[in-house]
Amino acid sequence: MLSSEERQALLAQVVALLFALGAPAGGDRLLTVTEAAHKLGCAPHTLYKSKRHPARVQNGRSVRFSEKAIESFIRQRRGRAA
């Protein structure tokens, strides 16, 4: 079992490592269906129906969308349109 001081030191090392690697401290953010729909420019019900969307993360009845995966999806779509 780690003491409080040891936990704080370990956490500080992890955060420093994440910044050194260029990763945001919070990691990937999971968006609600409404937030994801706004970002993608579609209606929320469209995302509920899209069971195979690459950014979709489902845990039981809860549906969320990976912000990083949505941004990647948008970049890929823009590349095809150009």
CYANA upper distance limits for C-alpha pairs under 8 A (distance plus 0.5 A):
  2 LEU  CA      6 GLU  CA      6.25
  2 LEU  CA      7 ARG  CA      6.56
  3 SER  CA      7 ARG  CA      6.72
  4 SER  CA      8 GLN  CA      6.76
  5 GLU  CA      9 ALA  CA      6.69
  6 GLU  CA     10 LEU  CA      6.58
  7 ARG  CA     11 LEU  CA      6.55
  8 GLN  CA     12 ALA  CA      6.64
  9 ALA  CA     13 GLN  CA      6.81
 10 LEU  CA     14 VAL  CA      6.79
 11 LEU  CA     15 VAL  CA      6.72
 12 ALA  CA     16 ALA  CA      6.62
 13 GLN  CA     17 LEU  CA      6.60
 14 VAL  CA     18 LEU  CA      6.69
 15 VAL  CA     19 PHE  CA      6.76
 15 VAL  CA     25 ALA  CA      6.86
 16 ALA  CA     20 ALA  CA      6.60
 17 LEU  CA     21 LEU  CA      6.67
 18 LEU  CA     22 GLY  CA      6.72
 18 LEU  CA     23 ALA  CA      5.70
 18 LEU  CA     24 PRO  CA      7.31
 18 LEU  CA     25 ALA  CA      6.85
 19 PHE  CA     23 ALA  CA      6.21
 19 PHE  CA     24 PRO  CA      7.13
 19 PHE  CA     25 ALA  CA      7.45
 23 ALA  CA     27 GLY  CA      7.24
 28 ASP  CA     66 SER  CA      7.15
 28 ASP  CA     67 GLU  CA      6.91
 28 ASP  CA     68 LYS  CA      6.63
 29 ARG  CA     66 SER  CA      6.64
 29 ARG  CA     67 GLU  CA      6.04
 29 ARG  CA     68 LYS  CA      7.94
 30 LEU  CA     64 ARG  CA      6.23
 30 LEU  CA     65 PHE  CA      5.84
 30 LEU  CA     66 SER  CA      5.27
 30 LEU  CA     67 GLU  CA      6.44
 31 LEU  CA     35 GLU  CA      6.18
 31 LEU  CA     36 ALA  CA      6.26
 31 LEU  CA     64 ARG  CA      5.93
 31 LEU  CA     65 PHE  CA      5.52
 31 LEU  CA     66 SER  CA      6.75
 31 LEU  CA     67 GLU  CA      6.75
 32 THR  CA     36 ALA  CA      6.61
 32 THR  CA     63 VAL  CA      7.68
 32 THR  CA     64 ARG  CA      5.57
 32 THR  CA     65 PHE  CA      7.00
 33 VAL  CA     37 ALA  CA      6.47
 33 VAL  CA     44 PRO  CA      6.30
 33 VAL  CA     47 LEU  CA      7.33
 33 VAL  CA     48 TYR  CA      7.97
 33 VAL  CA     63 VAL  CA      7.42
 33 VAL  CA     64 ARG  CA      6.51
 33 VAL  CA     65 PHE  CA      7.36
 34 THR  CA     38 HIS  CA      6.72
 34 THR  CA     43 ALA  CA      8.44
 34 THR  CA     44 PRO  CA      6.01
 35 GLU  CA     39 LYS  CA      6.79
 36 ALA  CA     40 LEU  CA      6.59
 36 ALA  CA     44 PRO  CA      8.36
 36 ALA  CA     65 PHE  CA      6.86
 36 ALA  CA     67 GLU  CA      8.15
 36 ALA  CA     70 ILE  CA      8.18
 37 ALA  CA     41 GLY  CA      6.23
 37 ALA  CA     42 CYS  CA      5.53
 37 ALA  CA     43 ALA  CA      6.14
 37 ALA  CA     44 PRO  CA      5.73
 37 ALA  CA     47 LEU  CA      7.37
 38 HIS  CA     42 CYS  CA      6.96
 38 HIS  CA     43 ALA  CA      8.10
 40 LEU  CA     70 ILE  CA      8.09
 40 LEU  CA     74 ILE  CA      8.10
 42 CYS  CA     46 THR  CA      7.29
 42 CYS  CA     47 LEU  CA      8.37
 43 ALA  CA     47 LEU  CA      7.61
 44 PRO  CA     48 TYR  CA      6.94
 45 HIS  CA     49 LYS  CA      6.72
 46 THR  CA     50 SER  CA      6.72
 47 LEU  CA     51 LYS  CA      8.09
 47 LEU  CA     53 HIS  CA      8.24
 48 TYR  CA     63 VAL  CA      8.44
 51 LYS  CA     56 ARG  CA      7.95
 52 ARG  CA     56 ARG  CA      7.62
 54 PRO  CA     69 ALA  CA      7.47
 54 PRO  CA     70 ILE  CA      8.49
 54 PRO  CA     73 PHE  CA      8.37
 55 ALA  CA     65 PHE  CA      5.61
 55 ALA  CA     66 SER  CA      5.58
 55 ALA  CA     67 GLU  CA      8.03
 55 ALA  CA     69 ALA  CA      5.46
 55 ALA  CA     70 ILE  CA      6.26
 56 ARG  CA     63 VAL  CA      7.56
 56 ARG  CA     64 ARG  CA      6.57
 56 ARG  CA     65 PHE  CA      5.16
 56 ARG  CA     66 SER  CA      7.12
 57 VAL  CA     63 VAL  CA      6.44
 57 VAL  CA     64 ARG  CA      5.68
 57 VAL  CA     65 PHE  CA      6.09
 57 VAL  CA     66 SER  CA      7.47
 58 GLN  CA     62 SER  CA      6.23
 58 GLN  CA     63 VAL  CA      5.10
 58 GLN  CA     64 ARG  CA      6.77
 59 ASN  CA     63 VAL  CA      7.08
 65 PHE  CA     69 ALA  CA      8.28
 65 PHE  CA     70 ILE  CA      7.88
 66 SER  CA     70 ILE  CA      6.72
 67 GLU  CA     71 GLU  CA      6.72
 68 LYS  CA     72 SER  CA      6.69
 69 ALA  CA     73 PHE  CA      6.52
 70 ILE  CA     74 ILE  CA      6.64
 71 GLU  CA     75 ARG  CA      6.72
 72 SER  CA     76 GLN  CA      6.71
 73 PHE  CA     77 ARG  CA      6.75
 74 ILE  CA     78 ARG  CA      6.67
 75 ARG  CA     79 GLY  CA      6.71
 76 GLN  CA     80 ARG  CA      6.96
 77 ARG  CA     81 ALA  CA      6.88
 78 ARG  CA     82 ALA  CA      6.81
